[in-house]
Amino acid sequence: MKRFTRFMSLGMLAILVLSLIVPTLAQEVPAEAGQGGIIVEANIGDDPTTFNPITSSDATSSTVWDWMYPTIIALDDRTLEEAPMAADGMAESWEFDETGTILTLKLRQDLTWSDGTPITADDYLWSYNAIASGQTSSVRTIMYQFADGSTNPGGVVFDVKKIDDFTLEFKIGTPELDDAGEWTGNVLPSCTALSDVNDVTPVPSHIFGPKFDSDLTSMDADPYFIGSTFGTFTDPFIEFGVQVSLIADVDYADAVNGYVSPGEWILRQVENTTVSYERFVAGDFTYLSIPANRQGEFRPLIEERGFQVIEYPQNGYTYMTYNQADPNNPQDGLDENGQRIDQGLHPIFSDVLVRQALAHAVDLDAIIGTKAEGDQAATGILQGTGYRVLTHNHPGLSWVDPQLEPYAFDPELAKSMLAEAGWVDENGDGLLECKDCLYAREVDPAFNGSNFEFELLTNAGNVIREQTGETIKQQLAEIGITVNFQAIEFGTLLDELDGQTYDTIIIGWSLGLPFDPDATAFFGGGQDVVGNCFNCGSYYNAELEQLWKDAVSVPGCAREDRIELYREGMKTLYDEQPYMWLFAQNVMIAAQPNVQGWDPLPYNAAWNLDAWSIND
C-alpha cells in the first residue's frame, strides 16, 4: 500500500504479501506422528479463565479451546469464506428455503470425538440450548433469540431443530419490528446470519449433558472441565502464571498430512511485546507476530539468520473509544422491549463536535511514522509499519471502500472547533475550560469553568498502545487539554470498559473472518449492556441501525446491491467519531529457521501447524 488514505482491496493485498523465505530444511520429509517436537507460542495476556467454549469470553481462553473443539461451519483456509467440507468443520452442505430464513445443514458423518463417539447434531444442539437458556454466563446470548418468544435486539438465530443425527434446521434472520418496537412474529432474511451460527461451539453432549444438565450454572464453578475433544491438541495442563500445555491428538481426522506431527503445543506467558520479541530472536518461541515497532530492526535478521516470514495488514485495528454516556450512572442501551434508555451525558464526549475536533488534534501520520530508508532512520511509534484507519472497516479484506479522506492534523482547526463547542481558554492559563459547553447547557450549569480534563487508559505490557497513549497525551496538551494517562492490568481495564465507568480507553478489535461490514455488533443499541458489552461507549444512532437492517436483508444478498448502504454507514461512523480511529498494524509473522513445513497464508499463517516439525 502506497497511501494511508485508502483501504486495501484483495488485489492490493496480493502485492503486500511479501516473498516467502523458505530455508532448504523446509523441503525435508515431514516428521512422523507426534514426533515433530514442541510448538511454543508467546502469550502476553493473562491465564485462560476457562477451557469451556460456552462460557469463554477472553482471547487467551479461546486460543486454547479452539484447538480442542470443532466448528459447525468452518472457513476455507485460502478464501477465508464459509465452505462445506472445510477442515475442522462439521458442515457437509447447506441450503436455504425460498424465504431465506430456514437453513438446512447437513453434517459430515466421518467425525468422532477422541473417545470414538460420533460427532452429531446433538452436540451442537446441547451447546445451543445451554446458551439460549440464559442460565449460563455465556456472552453469546446476544446473538440468539430466547425460547420464551421475547425479542433479543440484534439476535439472528430464532430456533434450531434436529431433523436427524446428521441434519439440523435453523430459523435465522432479522426480527421484523412494528412502529412500537414490538416483534411482529415475522423474520426477515439476514445476509450475515450464517456466520452467527458459528457462535455456538459444539461440545460432546454425551459428556457435558450428564455433567451439567441438572445445573447449567455449575459450569462457572468448574471452568477447566474437559471431556472428549476433536482437534489438533488435547489434554490441557495449566501452570498458572506460567503456561498452558496441550499434547497432540495424533489421530486428528482433519490434519493436513492425515496425522499431527508436533507432539505438544505450549502457550507461555511473557510480560510484554518487548520480551516476546527478544525471546523469539533468542529462539525461545517457534513463531511470533513481530511487533510493528520492531519490524525495522528485524528485517536484516531475516536473511542473516534464515527466519521465515509472511506479511499482510492486520485483521483489525486499534482505536480510542469515547464513553458518551454518564460514567457515574451506567445504563443499558435498550430496555427489555428494545426501547432506548436515557443514558445521560458524558461531561465531555457526548458532543460530536468535540470528538471531531480531537480527530484533528492528534497527528496519526507521526504516530505511524516512516520506515528506515538509506541513511534515514525509521520514525514514529510504528516505524512506518501501519495504516491509518478512518472508520469501522477491514484494512485488508473489506469488499467495501468507504471512499473517505483522513481528518487532517490541524491543531488550530481543532481549537476553533472546540471553541465552537464551548471549550475555550478564557483565563489565559493555557488550559481549556467549559464556557456554555453541551454538558453545562443541558445538564449542570455549575460545570461551567471546568477544565477539559479526562482519563485515558490502556493495557499495560502493550508497548505500542502505551506509547500511543503518551503521544496523545502530549499532543492534546499542546491545545490546552489535560489527559491523565495510565496503563493498567488488562483484566482491570476490561472491568472498566464493561462497567462503562471510564472516559476513554485505547484498545483494539480483531474483526474475525470472513469480514462482515455490518457493524451492529459494535455500535448497536442492543450491544450496549453494562457488564457485558461490545458497544461499551453507549453510541446510538437509530437511522444508522435501520440502514444496517436494510443492508443485511437485501433480497439475494448480492454484494453489489449492498455496498452503497455500507458505504453510507461507514461515512456516518467517520462523521460521528464514536472512536478516535487510529491504525491497523502491518502483520509480520516470522518462524524460526528450523520450522519444517512452514507454509503460511495471509490471515492464516498457522493453517497447517499440525504438519510442522522442529529440526534440532
Helices and strands as residue ranges (DSSP letters): H 10-16, G 24-27, E 38-43, H 59-65, E 91-96, E 102-107, H 121-132, G 139-143, E 157-164, E 167-172, E 174-177, E 183-188, H 193-196, G 197-199, H 205-212, G 216-219, E 233-239, E 243-248, E 264-269, H 273-281, E 287-289, G 292-294, H 295-305, E 308-313, E 316-322, H 352-361, H 364-368, E 386-388, H 411-420, E 423-424, E 433-434, H 438-442, G 445-447, E 453-459, H 463-477, E 482-488, H 490-499, E 504-510, H 520-523, G 525-527, H 542-552, H 559-576, E 579-591, E 595-596, G 609-611, E 613-614
